């Protein structure tokens, strides 16, 4: 479903009967869509009037119906039942339907790529949702005051959009809903709704900043923006151009174990993803801990003498581990105990302790400002979406003639996030007749558009470490720079700057165009 009032009504209605929604990305197709349904165990799929979303469901209906074993899955198109809903009476459902709900039960299931593997279901537990709703009373909700209006155009299926819209509603604040983000409609919506806040992800503000200047840039009521992933080169320019007083940057994950906030009103806290004062630095010294990570294996580096993890100074930073006084504090991935277990590391600093692996590298300076360094593991972020390399590799590897597909993200000049790249080892028997156009068609059929690799690298041999695991490190370091790519390898990219129908050779001229901003993806 796209963002709508009906989305919220459906969510609250599920709570009323003791159930919870699984927030499925409406861009998903094929195996990824079936996988998310299977993970949730959902027996009811609600789709709004969006033709593309309904078309995806229709295409994969058979797979979804077979995905939940032993249960019949019902598909409901919202437009077809609205009349029936309007004709029903209104009544408060009995408490018996909700009496069995515990604090650890989900109030929603959000999906994440995590650091490895395919999308996993992350639980927003009842107790956490209650905390969000209690925010106005406790003073932890940044949106304070009865005349505030909170504009949301980020998708509800992501925690940034979904959790924040419900937090504001449960706190009694006014929410202004847009179906999706649109640069051309954004400021008009904001003005028409008289919004005073809006929620973002970092790329959102870059897109708004890239639009031509207008005399109306400051003709709005917004004084604060609230979100995550705002890049340093955008932060101050956005504030100055659009007259924004406060950037409330936060850092969190779908798992909800590492939470940082930075209500920035000045240059001192600009660019930070969080800020801890003296008391918080003392409090979290043993709870948020940076450690060194083996660059080749991704494992936590350990002292060969003691066997314990190598703790890093906060000023240097490293992957952040979150202490678990009790392992049940980590709700885990829904229906996937194996994946949940991989996120917990034990005997870190002493025998018997346990920590949650965030998969994110951060540092904290002496003033208590937290800065994001990198996203560890196989997952990378592009166009505001997390891309699972395991999922993409699986899809590409099914194409005839592809012996191996090693997927990774590459940093590009002038672009946020990392663009998808795939090092493919092709069967020598078909290498000379490999159909790049059909290969791209295959990728677009089975993957959401943001996950389709923009670059291909034809490699001469499989890229593996000594233990036969795919080795991404050299590929990431070389990227698509022609001066760094190994001899004999050829790099291709999607023609027309990612919008074309085939992969074509990537040249030094193309690399130069990226550097000077002539090519935008």
Steps between C-alpha positions, in 0.01 A plus 500: 500500500603857434483752783138586577253551781365153415843354571485639853138387547595146396795504740289613795225256403746213519604611848134499600474126429837414656687474168786692341594599144802382304628806312581373152683726256260554210794510255581132560440240233552129449695299754564797730127565534421133561783480753367794705153346513643165602706659778198679647259208483232750394164361390355830378661719232348848468585697184384852421394639163853549367510311170870417518470353851194293407668387179796368697270307730308352208824389331625318809170392650562131446834514675356696791207263542743210517737693725309462827472128552172365624330839503269659246612849402230756422572790265295818542511800270401793715292673235280193468397491866471871588127499435454196720702663777294819488183295539619334820407621845749647747566325826785449742623145471516296823815499711521121470648544152797687648541346843765255382730767359830525690756779510739297288242434227525702178300812432651492152751303300750703298738343252869561477786355303707488819871454437472172310242296319151572376246736663423408860201594708578731792253528783377834633387366838195625684711642781707709255191628321353601836819698565457689172142586589599613849760736355304822531429441868855389578653783297688264267295580190680779312170634367358705787212748501136474399538698178762274340438313174720212385526434124581143392583394145752229590352152444320350797652160427832641626551572866588865434157565351283242673623526858511879493149544360357275771711662772359841411142374483531320834644820647199699383679694228360581156646294214490617137516204261640486146482178294868515407792740467493737203744787447250691285215469751694509827499867594148552367378221729694646792351846446145373446514288816670776704745238627756610759707179490577240238680167506781413257773262403826658392446470127167682531666827596760467226225460239318807634823698501569400139175661382535850345484785756163665537373819667270266692786301658435659840126546463397225741442433870767229547744576779633146561584190298525153653674200350819311434782473249551870428838546333743767625520673161122548497432583866589868523409588141151362551450687827614830352308480173168393650523683833493192725573568868549144623630180345398214730719219372462156654679170453322170541439168330193289445619276782481802730804414712722802434328837531663843475346848473637837401260797525738737321432874518851624422829429326646318801285189455465523121580179309476277810256207515471530877629683804571383853559738786729414792244290687404305189865435417545359848177299478569344159873438541439125542185480288601656166849368431713544183709198402743415222377277218703271275483668159517169312258280693274759662552328836573694817876524554614325818817515705696180427608475865170559681252410228299811584394770253730789417323807633570818305520856635177691444691767307620236251178302488407158371199274475268585788404213727202541731517326835216260579446469876257223405491349152123534489553877468569431132161397354669326210382438147148369465498128434875487436691389811810423294526858370425633850783294644747647250432850636610404851866466590612350831808504724585844365680660794447232763371147514123476483421850372299560184469790258290587196691568177369818341681454168572876500829675563487829690734721700436745784717804560596648836205736489258207482410537133439172315599475133411225255796328334367212292249219472675170552418164352354420165209742500532843342263793466388652168215742426382480861468119491712226652620253238575141599792371294403141576158550344639673191774238457243224512288660227795577271647155554187341356560654159635247244874523458573684826731282707531744790359840587679691776296808592627805688456875528734759350545864596449743212603867479210734578259226606361398839508138608665231291400391152448132434771311313528133411820318414378219276699198390353379172524153349780526239277316254245784490718796593527631143123485443387611846178702463530807724156626406326177596709478816380846606143401417539194724632714788220755471239224489610338825637792703365834619639775280731646765668158544586447132880544467594812308843356421627163381859387522597204283766313700736231375456269798282466811593737784542294814698505824703208627190350664296516177288797606441781255760771542345843455774714652725546191195562282369768737840668521545512122141603431449591135802729466666394169845562650435255783300221336716192453653424162282280283177597674240703312247735661154570356219726614134551414475733203338843523631545854314203643175549309577301184418148389846341499847503652766670286878545553594749772778728372750746643285776354202368699711496817603858431137603447412358843781703655388832354129437552402451135370151574244447778357163599 
